């Protein structure tokens, strides 16, 4: 990806500079939701809402996987695992315990 925005933990979010500011905010919101799922837990519906919005910006499965791999490389957090957990869980809150890839 072309652009990167630093988060508070000193790693970059993978962003595409061709996206609008609103689209970048949507993608960043998804990555922050993934971070929350690992760090403090997050409402399942919030993850799913963020993912639906994210898919409007990144409809391609290949691009989603590329962004997910880059985010995982930078942060250790796995986008796919969080989304899958939210889609399959009946729990109201998602907390990814002991799942970070270091």
C-alpha positions as CSV (number, residue, x, y, z in Angstrom):
1,X,0.0,0.0,0.0
2,X,1.2,3.5,-0.6
3,X,0.3,5.4,2.5
4,X,0.8,4.7,6.1
5,X,-0.6,6.4,9.2
6,X,1.0,5.8,12.6
7,X,-1.1,4.7,15.5
8,X,-0.4,5.3,19.2
9,X,1.6,2.1,19.4
10,X,4.2,3.1,16.8
11,X,3.3,0.9,14.0
12,X,1.7,1.8,10.7
13,X,-1.8,1.1,9.3
14,X,-1.7,0.0,5.7
15,X,-3.5,2.7,3.7
16,X,-3.9,3.5,0.0
17,X,-3.3,7.1,-0.9
18,X,-6.0,6.9,-3.6
19,X,-8.7,6.5,-0.9
20,X,-10.6,9.6,0.2
21,X,-10.2,10.8,3.7
22,X,-13.5,9.2,4.7
23,X,-12.4,5.9,3.2
24,X,-9.1,6.1,5.2
25,X,-11.1,6.8,8.3
26,X,-13.3,3.8,7.7
27,X,-10.3,1.5,7.2
28,X,-8.5,2.9,10.3
29,X,-11.7,2.3,12.3
30,X,-11.6,-1.4,11.3
31,X,-8.0,-1.7,12.3
32,X,-8.7,0.0,15.6
33,X,-11.6,-2.4,16.2
34,X,-9.2,-5.3,15.7
35,X,-6.8,-3.7,18.2
36,X,-9.6,-3.3,20.7
37,X,-10.6,-7.0,20.2
38,X,-7.2,-8.1,21.3
39,X,-6.4,-5.4,23.9
40,X,-9.7,-4.7,25.8
41,X,-12.5,-6.5,24.1
42,X,-15.1,-5.0,21.8
43,X,-18.8,-5.3,21.1
44,X,-19.4,-8.0,18.5
45,X,-21.9,-5.7,16.6
46,X,-19.3,-2.9,16.4
47,X,-16.8,-5.2,14.8
48,X,-19.4,-6.4,12.2
49,X,-20.5,-2.8,11.5
50,X,-16.9,-1.7,11.0
51,X,-16.3,-4.7,8.7
52,X,-19.3,-3.9,6.6
53,X,-18.1,-0.4,6.2
54,X,-14.6,-1.6,5.5
55,X,-15.9,-3.9,2.7
56,X,-17.4,-0.9,1.0
57,X,-13.9,0.6,0.7
58,X,-12.1,-2.7,0.2
59,X,-14.5,-5.0,-1.7
60,X,-11.8,-7.2,-3.2
61,X,-10.9,-10.3,-1.1
62,X,-7.4,-10.2,-2.4
63,X,-6.9,-6.6,-1.3
64,X,-8.5,-7.4,2.1
65,X,-6.0,-10.2,2.6
66,X,-3.1,-8.0,1.5
67,X,-4.1,-5.3,4.0
68,X,-4.7,-7.9,6.7
69,X,-1.3,-9.4,6.2
70,X,0.4,-6.1,6.3
71,X,-1.5,-5.1,9.4
72,X,-0.6,-8.4,11.1
73,X,3.1,-7.9,10.1
74,X,3.1,-4.5,11.7
75,X,0.9,-5.1,14.8
76,X,0.7,-8.9,15.4
77,X,-3.1,-8.6,15.3
78,X,-5.0,-10.7,12.8
79,X,-7.9,-9.1,11.0
80,X,-9.3,-12.4,9.7
81,X,-9.4,-14.0,13.2
82,X,-11.3,-11.1,14.7
83,X,-13.9,-10.9,11.9
84,X,-14.3,-14.7,11.9
85,X,-14.8,-14.7,15.7
86,X,-17.4,-12.0,15.5
87,X,-19.2,-13.7,12.7
88,X,-19.3,-17.1,14.4
89,X,-19.8,-16.0,18.0
90,X,-23.1,-15.7,19.8
91,X,-21.4,-13.7,22.6
92,X,-22.1,-10.0,22.8
93,X,-18.4,-9.1,23.4
94,X,-15.3,-10.3,21.5
95,X,-12.0,-10.6,23.3
96,X,-9.1,-12.3,21.6
97,X,-7.3,-13.9,24.5
98,X,-3.8,-15.2,23.9
99,X,-4.1,-15.0,20.1
100,X,-1.7,-12.2,19.2
101,X,1.0,-13.2,16.7
102,X,4.3,-12.0,18.0
